C-alpha cells in the first residue's frame, strides 16, 4: 500500500500529466486520450501514467504520439514540479476499462432502440 506521500505525488502527477495532454499534445481529430491514474514507485524513481484512449482502435496512433513526445513531457514536468527527485514518467495504455465502457455504451444504445 502506498504511503500518504506517494498518494499525494500520484495525484499531483496525474493532474500535471492531464494538463500536459490538454495543452502540449495535439491528438488527431476523433481521438480522446485521458490520464486515468498514476502509480509511483515507493522510491519515487518511476511513475507509471495510465492512459485511456477512445476509440480503442486508435490506441496505436495515440501511443506513437505519446512516445514521440515523452521527453518533452518529462522535461515540462521536471520544470513545473518543485520536488526532487521528479519521477521518470512511463506511459502505459489501459485498454481493459475502455473495452468495458464500450460494452456498456453498446448495451445502452441497444436498449434505447
Secondary structure, DSSP 8 states (H G I E B T S, - for coil): ---HHHHHHHHHHHHHHHHHHHHT----TT-EEEEEEEEE-TTSSEEEEEEEEESGGGHHHHHHHHHHTHHHHHHHHHHH---SS--EEEEEE--HHHHHHHHHHHHHHHHH-
